[in-house]
Amino acid sequence: MSEALVSDGIDNREDEEFELDEKIYIARPIVMTWWKFKKHKLAVISLVVLFLIYLVGAFCEFVAPQDPLLINAEMIHMPPQRIRFVGKDGFSLRPFVNAYDITFDQKTFARKYVVNPDIEFPIHFFVQGMPYKLWGVFESDIHLFGVEEGYVMLAGTDRLGRDLFSRIIYGTRISTSIGLLGILISFIIGIFLGGISGYFGGWVDIIIQRVIEFITSIPSIPLWMALSAALPLNWPQLWIYMGIVVILSLVGWAGLARIVRAKFISLREEDFVKAAKVVGASEMRIIFKHMVPSFMSFLIASMTLSIPGMILGETSLSFIGLGLREPVVSWGVILMDAQSLNSIVNYNWLLLPALAVVITVLAFNFMGDGLRDAADPYSHE
């Protein structure tokens, strides 16, 4: 009886392994990529982090406790307030921040902020605050968190007394969306030109490759600077935004086009491509219906690894004054206040937007590494 049970158990395991192998080899490539991506723990964590970052950017008006453009001359360069749970009355389940007392140095007349432990501002969630329009459409005054009396400046303030935390939250929408839009345009141009170059070859391939070589031979930063400097200063900020997106895209498509070209050269002699030609499929249908989907997982991985370059490009251009400008709020625009050594030494919290850039770029890189490893779903670890 026991031997029969053992035999049945072995047979069941073999059947399950057979079914798993069968699923692997009949599943679509994008499904197999997801199965393997889920095994990469760091990449999955990065995916969650990026989801939260883009969620914050999408609902920045709701998440930010203050108006990012609100100037307060009484709070210039105020240090970040610490969230506390232990105050003058002991432990509290509700978090709070302490007020600051302002003093002036008698010799240098510099403003100094001293924590006042006797004044506590409890932090409330879903609290009423300054009115705003979510996505410029829905009017509301409910914020994720805030204080009913006093003020909360978790990341301190800048040279105009504006809440740095709220500015970083608002900057998330601009800086991260530029990365997505820029890589989307690069993705379309790269697939189209790289596909034509690899599929048709001949003089078309020669011309496209010479253009790619010319673009890649120019250092990225000087090219970005030259193109950004050509944007008219009197343009509306939305036009400047789209101009920066186009500039980053025109520079970033070349690398992807070369990858696509190499894939097309290796695929154009495959049996499924020849079969599509035999049945009379058009050239564009063969390219976009049969060839591109066959390595879409690899393209997604390459695209993910290219987004950080777009974000860093916008941040760099805005930091040196050739990208977005006030009153637009992006991470690069905020970092302009940290250009001087005096600001870094005395007001080091002005560098906090750089931390947001680092976290986002690292998350994209880790997720891209996971996607790149998962792009070959038939490989075994």
C-alpha positions in Angstrom: 0.0 0.0 0.0 2.8 2.4 0.9 4.7 1.6 -2.2 1.7 2.5 -4.3 1.3 5.8 -2.5 5.0 6.6 -3.1 4.6 5.6 -6.7 1.6 7.9 -7.1 3.4 10.8 -5.4 6.3 10.4 -7.9 4.0 10.2 -10.8 2.1 13.4 -9.7 5.4 15.3 -9.3 6.5 14.2 -12.8 3.1 15.2 -14.2 3.4 18.6 -12.5 6.9 19.1 -13.9 5.7 18.1 -17.4 2.8 20.5 -17.2 5.2 23.3 -16.0 7.6 22.6 -18.9 4.7 22.5 -21.3 3.5 25.9 -20.1 6.9 27.4 -20.4 7.4 26.3 -24.0 3.9 27.3 -25.2 3.6 30.5 -23.3 4.0 33.9 -25.0 7.5 35.5 -24.6 6.1 38.4 -22.6 4.5 35.9 -20.1 7.7 33.9 -19.7 9.6 37.1 -19.1 7.3 38.1 -16.3 7.6 34.6 -14.7 11.4 34.9 -14.6 11.3 38.6 -13.6 9.4 37.7 -10.5 12.3 35.6 -9.3 14.6 38.7 -9.3 13.7 40.1 -5.8 15.7 43.4 -6.1 14.0 44.1 -9.5 10.6 43.5 -8.0 11.3 45.8 -5.1 12.5 48.4 -7.5 9.3 48.0 -9.5 7.3 48.7 -6.4 9.4 51.7 -5.6 8.9 53.1 -9.1 5.2 52.5 -8.9 5.0 54.5 -5.7 7.2 57.3 -7.1 5.0 57.7 -10.2 1.9 57.4 -8.0 3.2 60.3 -5.9 3.9 62.3 -9.1 0.4 61.6 -10.4 -1.2 62.9 -7.2 1.4 65.4 -6.2 -1.3 68.1 -5.4 -2.9 65.7 -2.9 0.4 64.4 -1.4 2.2 67.7 -0.9 1.2 69.6 2.3 2.0 73.1 0.9 1.8 75.1 -2.3 5.3 74.7 -3.9 5.3 78.3 -5.0 4.2 79.9 -1.7 6.8 82.3 -0.5 7.3 82.9 3.2 9.9 85.5 4.1 9.8 84.5 7.8 11.0 81.0 7.1 14.0 81.5 4.8 16.4 78.5 4.9 14.6 76.9 7.8 16.0 73.4 8.6 13.9 70.3 8.2 11.5 69.5 11.1 11.8 66.1 12.7 8.8 63.9 13.1 8.6 63.0 16.7 6.5 60.6 18.9 8.0 61.6 22.3 7.2 65.1 23.5 6.7 67.2 26.6 3.8 64.9 27.7 5.7 61.7 27.0 4.9 59.2 24.2 2.2 60.0 21.7 0.6 57.8 19.1 0.0 60.8 16.9 3.2 62.1 15.2 4.1 65.7 15.6 6.7 68.3 14.8 8.1 71.0 17.0 8.0 74.7 16.2 11.2 76.8 15.7 12.2 79.9 17.5 14.0 82.4 15.3 17.1 84.2 16.7 19.8 86.3 15.0 23.6 86.1 15.5 24.7 89.5 17.0 28.0 89.4 15.0 27.0 88.1 11.6 23.2 88.9 11.8 22.6 85.4 10.4 19.2 83.8 11.1 19.2 80.9 13.4 16.4 78.4 14.1 16.2 76.8 17.6 13.7 73.9 18.3 11.0 74.9 20.8 10.1 71.7 22.7 7.1 73.4 24.3 5.2 74.0 21.0 4.0 70.9 19.2 2.1 70.7 15.9 0.3 67.3 15.6 0.3 65.8 12.1 -3.1 64.8 10.8 -4.0 62.7 7.8 -6.5 63.7 5.2 -6.5 67.2 6.6 -7.9 70.4 5.0 -5.3 72.7 3.7 -4.6 75.1 0.8 -7.0 74.6 -2.1 -5.7 73.1 -5.4 -6.8 71.6 -8.7 -5.9 68.0 -9.1 -4.6 67.6 -12.7 -5.9 71.1 -13.2 -9.5 69.9 -13.2 -10.8 68.7 -9.9 -10.9 71.3 -7.1 -10.2 70.1 -3.6 -8.4 71.2 -0.3 -7.8 67.8 1.2 -4.1 66.8 1.6 -2.6 63.5 2.5 -1.2 64.9 5.7 -0.6 68.3 7.3 -1.2 70.3 10.5 -4.4 72.1 11.5 -2.4 74.9 13.3 1.2 75.9 12.7 3.4 74.6 9.9 5.1 71.4 8.8 8.3 71.6 6.7 9.7 68.0 6.6 12.6 68.9 4.2 13.1 72.5 5.3 12.7 75.6 3.1 14.7 77.3 0.4 16.0 80.8 0.0 12.5 82.1 -0.5 10.9 80.2 2.4 9.2 77.7 0.1 8.5 74.2 1.4 11.2 72.0 -0.1 9.3 68.8 0.6 6.3 70.0 -1.4 8.6 71.2 -4.2 10.3 67.8 -4.4 6.8 66.1 -4.6 5.7 68.4 -7.4 9.0 68.0 -9.1 8.5 64.2 -9.2 5.7 64.7 -11.8 7.8 66.8 -14.2 11.1 64.9 -13.9 9.7 61.4 -14.1 7.2 62.2 -16.9 10.0 63.6 -19.0 11.8 60.3 -18.8 8.8 58.4 -19.9 7.8 60.7 -22.8 11.4 61.0 -24.0 12.0 57.3 -24.1 8.6 56.8 -25.8 9.6 59.0 -28.6 13.1 57.5 -28.8 11.5 54.0 -28.8 9.3 54.9 -31.8 12.1 56.5 -33.8 14.6 53.7 -32.8 12.4 50.8 -33.8 11.3 52.5 -37.0 14.7 53.5 -38.3 16.6 50.5 -36.8 14.0 48.1 -38.3 14.2 49.7 -41.7 18.0 49.7 -41.6 18.3 46.0 -40.5 15.5 44.6 -42.7 16.2 46.3 -46.0 20.0 46.9 -45.8 21.8 48.4 -48.8 22.0 52.2 -49.2 19.2 52.8 -46.6 21.2 51.0 -44.0 24.4 52.9 -44.9 22.7 56.3 -44.6 21.0 55.5 -41.3 24.1 54.1 -39.8 26.2 57.2 -40.8 23.6 59.4 -39.1 23.7 57.2 -36.0 27.5 57.4 -36.0 27.4 61.2 -36.3 25.0 61.5 -33.4 26.9 59.1 -31.1 30.2 60.8 -31.9 29.0 64.1 -30.3 29.3 64.2 -26.5 25.8 64.2 -25.0 26.1 67.1 -22.6 27.4 69.6 -25.1 24.8 68.5 -27.6 22.0 68.9 -25.1 23.4 72.3 -24.1 23.6 73.5 -27.7 20.0 72.4 -28.6 18.6 73.7 -25.3 20.3 77.1 -25.8 18.5 77.3 -29.1 15.1 77.3 -27.5 13.6 80.8 -27.4 13.4 82.3 -24.0 10.0 83.7 -24.6 8.4 80.3 -25.1 5.7 79.2 -22.7 6.8 76.7 -20.1 4.8 73.9 -21.7 6.6 74.5 -25.0 10.0 74.5 -23.1 8.9 71.2 -21.5 8.1 69.6 -24.8 11.3 71.0 -26.3 13.4 69.4 -23.7 11.6 66.1 -24.3 12.2 66.3 -28.0 15.9 67.2 -27.5 16.5 64.2 -25.2 14.6 61.9 -27.6 16.6 63.1 -30.7 19.8 62.3 -28.9 18.7 59.0 -27.3 17.3 57.0 -30.2 20.6 56.1 -31.8 21.6 53.4 -29.3 18.2 51.7 -29.5 18.2 51.8 -33.3 21.5 49.9 -33.4 20.1 47.2 -31.1 17.0 46.9 -33.3 19.1 46.7 -36.4 21.2 43.9 -35.0 18.1 42.0 -34.1 16.5 42.4 -37.5 19.7 41.3 -39.3 19.6 38.0 -37.3 15.8 37.5 -37.7 15.3 38.4 -41.4 16.4 34.9 -42.5 14.3 33.0 -40.0 11.7 30.6 -41.1 8.7 32.6 -39.7 9.8 35.7 -41.7 10.1 33.7 -44.9 6.8 32.1 -44.3 5.2 35.6 -43.8 6.7 36.7 -47.2 5.4 33.5 -48.9 1.8 34.2 -47.8 2.0 37.7 -49.2 2.4 39.8 -46.0 3.5 43.4 -46.6 7.0 44.6 -45.4 5.6 46.8 -42.7 3.4 43.9 -41.4 6.4 41.6 -41.3 8.4 44.1 -39.4 5.8 45.3 -36.8 3.6 42.2 -36.6 6.1 39.4 -36.6 9.7 40.6 -36.1 9.3 43.3 -33.4 7.1 41.2 -31.1 9.6 38.4 -31.2 12.1 40.5 -29.1 9.8 42.9 -27.4 10.9 41.7 -24.0 14.5 42.7 -24.9 13.3 46.1 -26.1 11.4 46.8 -22.9 14.5 46.0 -20.9 16.6 48.3 -23.0 14.0 51.0 -22.8 13.9 50.7 -19.0 17.6 51.1 -18.8 17.5 54.2 -21.0 14.9 56.1 -18.9 17.5 57.1 -16.1 19.5 58.8 -18.8 16.5 61.0 -19.8 15.9 61.9 -16.2 19.5 62.8 -15.6 19.6 64.8 -18.8 16.6 67.0 -17.8 18.1 67.4 -14.3 21.5 68.4 -15.7 20.1 70.9 -18.2 17.8 72.5 -15.6 20.6 72.6 -13.0 22.8 74.6 -15.3 19.9 76.9 -16.4 19.4 75.6 -19.9 16.4 73.4 -19.2 13.2 74.1 -17.4 13.0 77.4 -15.5 10.9 78.9 -12.7 8.0 78.8 -12.0 8.1 75.2 -13.3 9.1 72.8 -10.5 11.4 69.9 -11.4 14.2 68.3 -9.5 16.8 70.1 -11.7 15.2 73.5 -11.1 15.1 72.9 -7.3 18.8 71.9 -7.3 19.7 75.2 -8.8 19.6 76.6 -5.3 22.4 74.2 -4.3 25.0 75.4 -6.9 27.1 77.5 -4.5 29.5 76.0 -1.9 27.9 78.3 0.7 24.5 76.8 0.2 25.9 73.2 0.5 27.8 73.9 3.6 25.2 75.9 5.5 22.0 74.6 4.1 22.8 71.0 3.1 19.1 70.0 3.0 18.9 71.8 -0.3 20.6 68.7 -1.8 17.6 66.5 -0.9 16.2 66.6 -4.5 19.4 64.9 -5.6 18.5 62.0 -3.2 15.2 61.7 -5.1 17.1 61.5 -8.4 19.5 58.9 -7.1 16.7 56.7 -5.7 14.7 56.9 -9.0 17.8 56.2 -11.2 18.9 53.2 -9.1 15.4 51.8 -9.1 15.2 52.0 -12.9 18.7 50.4 -13.2 17.9 47.5 -10.8 14.5 46.9 -12.5 16.2 47.1 -15.9 18.8 44.5 -14.9 16.0 42.2 -13.8 14.2 42.7 -17.1 17.4 42.2 -19.1 18.0 38.9 -17.3 14.4 37.9 -17.8 14.5 38.8 -21.5 15.9 35.3 -22.2 13.2 33.2 -20.6 14.6 29.9 -21.8 17.9 30.3 -20.0 18.3 28.4 -16.7 20.0 29.7 -13.6 
